[in-house]
């Protein structure tokens, strides 16, 4: 088989949300894919600093991080896009004024509100980041922050219409369900990350295979013909899914790669 480019989401695709681990079968499948000459990329909404060291040590050719705002192949950085500082300050102000709480995500660090948030999932993120040494030095209220994308939490007391008006001119807002939203600069997504990689290696979209499970994988499912949904996935992916594999815990990634003859 000719070389193909394989793109993998993390949570719910590589990483089991039941066991909190990457199955041995997934690691084995990735190693075999590389041995067959294929390119393997993580394609995640997480920025580079939020990517656990475990994944950086796994057998991947490269990484598409931060919804396509940071792309690297080995040690070579193929693309890096940061939100301009002035616009970043404006975005943070809009969210604060309209009662939303945010996590500003950069390549080197992340920034959270100084005060305790009424959104418990954000506080869970804060605890998780602290274990990684992130979000400790500066807060989301400060100026001059360098970040690539963000997530924010909103509820019935938030003015979502004002938030949308303020962010939508240059930011793509993705509904992650349950009051969680992800925002990336317009023109950047998991799909544009795929385009950069394919152009870099002179490959077509027919050469790309994507693997995911959640709503923020939609752009990469729309971008290619070979889209694989995990056994447990968001129904929003269904219209663009070519193959539904087994769940992570049932060795779904290995099953899918065998199905396509990629390993």
HELIX and SHEET records of a PDB file:
HELIX    1   1 UNK A   24  UNK A   35  1                                  12    
HELIX    2   2 UNK A   48  UNK A   50  5                                   3    
HELIX    3   3 UNK A   53  UNK A   56  1                                   4    
HELIX    4   4 UNK A   85  UNK A   97  1                                  13    
HELIX    5   5 UNK A  120  UNK A  132  1                                  13    
HELIX    6   6 UNK A  160  UNK A  168  1                                   9    
HELIX    7   7 UNK A  190  UNK A  200  1                                  11    
HELIX    8   8 UNK A  205  UNK A  207  5                                   3    
HELIX    9   9 UNK A  215  UNK A  217  5                                   3    
HELIX   10  10 UNK A  218  UNK A  223  1                                   6    
HELIX   11  11 UNK A  235  UNK A  240  5                                   6    
HELIX   12  12 UNK A  252  UNK A  259  1                                   8    
SHEET    1   A 8 UNK A  76  UNK A  80  0                                        
SHEET    2   A 8 UNK A  70  UNK A  73 -1                                        
SHEET    3   A 8 UNK A  62  UNK A  65 -1                                        
SHEET    4   A 8 UNK A  39  UNK A  43  1                                        
SHEET    5   A 8 UNK A   5  UNK A   8  1                                        
SHEET    6   A 8 UNK A 208  UNK A 212  1                                        
SHEET    7   A 8 UNK A 226  UNK A 229  1                                        
SHEET    8   A 8 UNK A 243  UNK A 244  1                                        
SHEET    1   B 5 UNK A 110  UNK A 112  0                                        
SHEET    2   B 5 UNK A 101  UNK A 105 -1                                        
SHEET    3   B 5 UNK A 149  UNK A 153 -1                                        
SHEET    4   B 5 UNK A 180  UNK A 185 -1                                        
SHEET    5   B 5 UNK A 171  UNK A 175 -1                                        
END                                                                             
